[in-house]
Amino acid sequence: MDGMAGAAVELVEGATTTTGHHDHKARHDTHDDHVVHSHGQHAGHSTAMFKNRFWLTLALSLPVVFFSPMVGHLLGYMPPIFPGSAWIPPVLGTVIFVYGGMPFLKGGLNELKARQPGMMLLIGMAITVAFAASWVTSLGLGGFDLDFWWELALLVAIMLLGHWIEMRALGSAQGALDALAALLPDEAERVIDGGTETVPVSELCEGDTVLVRSGARMPADGTITGGQAEFDESMITGESKTVTRSPGDTVVAGTVATDNSVRVQITAVGGNTALAGIQRLVAEAQASSSKAQALADRAAAFLFYFAAGAGILTFIVWTLLGSVPDAVTRTVTVLVIACPHALGLAIPLVIAISTEQAARAGVLIRNRMALERMRTIDVVLFDKTGTLTTGEPELKDITAVQGVDADSLLALAAAVESDSEHPVARAIVRAARERNLAIPHATDFSSLTGRGVRATVDGRAVHVGGPALLRELGAVEPDSVAGSTRAWMVRGAAVLHVIDEGRVLGAVSLEDSIRAESRQAVAALQNRGVKVAMITGDARQVARAVAEDLHIGEVFAEVLPADKDKKVAELQARGMKVAMVGDGVNDSPALARAEVGIAIGAGTDVAMESAGVVLAGNDPRAVLSMVDLSRASYRKMWQNLVWATGYNILSVPLAAGVLAFAGVVLSPAAGAVLMSASTIVVALNAQLLRRVKLNPAEVR
């Protein structure tokens, strides 16, 4: 998803309003016409503009090159001569200069006005000098032999190609956003008295209930009120496996009910949906700055002064040597070869591709600095509940008195809990259904606040609750049951007893279940030399049990939400760089204090301001993907910087003619070819980032 400055942000925000659902396809089809680069030199330019100008410039360049006497001499052919043939290069070259070179001329003028010289000004200078020198020669003024038409044509075409490649790469994440926006249906079935009505999605309001049929997409965020279905959430989380969603569960816009129909009460529409939040986050990431980007911008500015100074010095030296034509030729060559296009492409392209790749994997980078810092992290501090664990209770153990089997006990407990919406009740009912147990019918349900629940089953009063309920009813826990429940309590499990007419039949234990992915994530991070720690507000015995299961050495237990950031500071005081991973609800101070804050589970909290990175899904293995992507991006940045900078440092002296005495002369044409080769090398090297595996299922 790792796209885009102010104009791109406006585009994204416009795409997420409630009035925009009917033009998703149009937006997607015209995406290239609207994408804006995050750097000033591309402000107002689109991918399609560079593409169209490149192809037309290339078509015009072919006859210019073909009718060039120099090219004919080099390739061993004689260009055809007929009336007017000599004017083909000047006329077409002028069109190329004006049409193809206009983005660079305007960009250079803007940089000059802003007193921030850079790539566009240097390109503009090079093509302007070549254009003027060529016309001087074509008109036979001064006796100069400075026919640069074919070099000018190739230079403009190469520059347009390079910028087109760059714009395409930088616009890829925005394309992913447009694809996300296109996931929303145009219409929805709103439930009304007596049936349903089909309405535009833009007319839905919070509180409305919609019917989502099998195979249909969610039109907005909401909570299931009726039915159960398998949902495909891959477009939001990157996880291909469907997820079961039942009454009380949250579902988000764009996801698909694959097998059954459900009724959903709308909780967020338009710009307030998780999907809209994801779009804004990726746009913010592409608009954000980074140290590496700033370094490349400063280097480009330095190279402008370096090239301009070298050009002036070259002109003076060659003029003093008595050859004004050679002075002009060498000066033009210096300006061409010193163009820092490859350097300017080195960092933005890597960041754009990495941000896009991350976005497509459900890793949303809000701040590019977070991506850069991730490679330096010494310890990843995971919040336990909702991060390493599911945050929901799960039935773990059952114990029953002699004469009562475990399945019968669980079915009885599920019958009593069937009408309760409490997470513990849902866990018990879910466990009974997963075992395909016949759940008896219960009546007269009542909730006993803080103690448990009660219902009538087959004419008997049955209670389900904890120790407080036992004391209230005066029920005695049999020794056979007590032995198991004491062990459960030691490890921090919740214990509920099933009491039939005052007699304890048995008990069940429930615990916050550990995500299966957490074990892989912790092991893989440790294998990469990254320490893993855990923080939780739970009791020490609960935290210790989870930590032992996951082989986590350092645990902060019984920590209040307000004190979590102090534990991050404690790790930092020990010289560690910390990545904090939390659910984004009460972890804001800790997320903000850490070098990298990562909010996990973005479906309901996607707009977390304190996190630099948001994981659209709940898979902690995505943290490992961030580490791998950060390290790979850093390598590519430096490889590109070294290549681009070294290329300029070595080639400028050759272009100035320092080895002319030895017969080594670098022509403007050769300079254009070498410059384009440098740009292509940088672009291809950055594309190798796409090989980094970011699928959580592939972590090792």
CORZI-V358593 format. One record per helix or strand of 2 or more residues. SS is the DSSP state (H for helix, E for strand). FROM is the first residue (numbers start at 1). TO is the last residue. If there is no record, write none. Layout:
SS/FROM/TO ; SS/FROM/TO
This chain:
H/6/15 ; H/21/29 ; H/31/33 ; H/40/42 ; H/47/66 ; H/69/75 ; H/87/100 ; H/102/113 ; H/119/138 ; H/149/170 ; H/172/181 ; E/187/192 ; E/195/200 ; H/201/203 ; E/209/212 ; E/221/226 ; E/229/232 ; H/234/237 ; E/243/245 ; E/250/251 ; E/256/257 ; E/262/268 ; H/270/272 ; H/274/287 ; H/291/320 ; H/324/337 ; H/341/360 ; E/363/365 ; H/368/376 ; E/379/383 ; H/384/388 ; E/389/400 ; H/406/417 ; H/423/434 ; E/442/448 ; E/452/457 ; E/460/465 ; H/467/473 ; H/479/490 ; E/494/500 ; E/503/514 ; H/516/527 ; E/531/535 ; H/540/550 ; E/554/556 ; H/561/573 ; E/578/582 ; H/588/593 ; E/596/600 ; E/613/615 ; H/622/656 ; H/660/662 ; H/668/691 ; H/696/698
